[in-house]
Amino acid sequence: MDTDIALNVTTAILFMGVLGLLLSSMLAFANKKLWVFEDPRIDEIESMLPATNCGACGNAGCRPFAEALISGDVAPAQCTVSSAEVIDEIADYLGVDSGDVVKRVARLACAGGSHVARMRAHYDGLESCRAASVVSGGPKSCTWGCIGLADCADVCDLDAITMDSHGLPVVDAEKCTACEDCVEICPKGLFSIQPVDRRLWVACKNLEHGDTAENECEVACTACERCVKDSPEGLITIQNNLAVVDYGNNGLASPVATERCPTGAIVWLDDDKGPVKGIYAKRIVRSEALPL
């Protein structure tokens, strides 16, 4: 009896040993056949990148961007988060040109803060633009305007968006990486990613006409067409009661298009002064919020 047990144990051990040897051989063979070479420079480049995985470069994250750099599909300058020094370091390491990529930033198509835009109701609920927009489009009379509950600022991991005293988001162009998080979260679709060299900007999305638009917000576009008449042909058109800039003709743009805008809805973005309105735009001196 003891001999049978010992034989069975020995047989089981031998079987497991042979099975283990067979499986390990199969794994070793598969590893050799299926092994894919990965350029060791990818790890080195990834270590130079900021590890924000923001996607502003057009890739899913920093490692895919590093892989694209190695394959030559992108230029180092397409990483808008890295400093100029880091971009040059990457370019030197790869022996390529750093590239000449125009910086892109998030821009808000609304200037209707609480001191110029009227409210039609008081919202009392979850402090979220998305939540407020579900309730009849939000509390503002201009249903296209910024609700101002800071979803965009909350979602920005780089603190590139702050809220001003009138409840409007302000984008810090130096910190912004054009990651599109604010674009995706805004329930009104007011943010878009734009190259910084697009200076002519319509800070409005209100589609009402004339007095109706201005009654809702003092800085709304009223579709008066003055900007169209003052600009080179084809640069600006009126679409659904809103001025629209054709950035394909961006070379024709100049501050002259803003000069006769009565509300200041169309502005010229200056690096030092910020949004500059035309000389005929009404001057808003009010600082307190408009009453309901």
C-alpha positions, 0 to 999 in steps of 0.5 A: 500500500505504501509502495503504491502511494509513493509511486503515485506521488512520484508519478504526479511530481514527474507529470507536473515537472514535465508539464511545467517544462513544456509550458515554460518552453512554449512561453519562451518560444512565444516570447521570442516569436512575438517580441517587438523591438521598442526603441530605447530612446522612447523612454528617454524622450518620455522622461523629458516630457512634462507627464501631464498627458493633456493631449494638446499635442494631438496624441493620447499622452506623453508616451504616444507623443514620444513614439511619434517623435521617434518616428518623425511624425511630429515636431518637438514644439508640438508639446505646448506644455514644455518650455522652450529649453526642454523642446530644444533639448529634445530636438538636440537629442533626436538631431532634428529641428524643434519645429515652428508651431504656433501656440494654441490657447482656449478662448471664450466666446462670451463677455457677458459678465454679471454686470452687463448680462441680465438674469431671468431667474435665480438658480439655487442648486448644484454649483455646476454649469452643466446642472444649471443648464438643464433647468431651462437653459440656465438662469441668464436671459441670454441662453447662449451666454456663460453661466459662470459656475466655473466648471471650466476652471474646476476641470483645468488641471494646470490652473490656467482658468480663473473666474473674474469678479463678474463670474466670467472665466479668464484664460491665462495664455501662458499656462494654457496647453490647449488640452480641450478639457474646458471645450468638452465640459462647457455646456454652452460650447463657448470655448474653442481652441485657437492659434494665438495669432488670430487676433480678431475675436467675436466674444459672443454667441448670442443669435438674437437680433438687434435690440433683443440681443442688447436687452439681454446683454449689453455687450452682445453682437447685434448683427449691425454689420458695421464690422462687415462693411469696415473689413476686407471683403469675405473676412467677416460675414453675418450668420444667424445674427452673429458676426463670424470671422473667416480665419482662412482670410486671417491675413486680412484681419486688422483692428479696423473691424472693431472700430465701429462695433457699438457694443464691443462684441468684436475685439482685437486681442493684444498681447499686452492690453488684452481685448481691445474694443473699438473707439465707438464701443459703449464704455461699461463702468458698472461693476455691480451685478445687474438686478433680476 
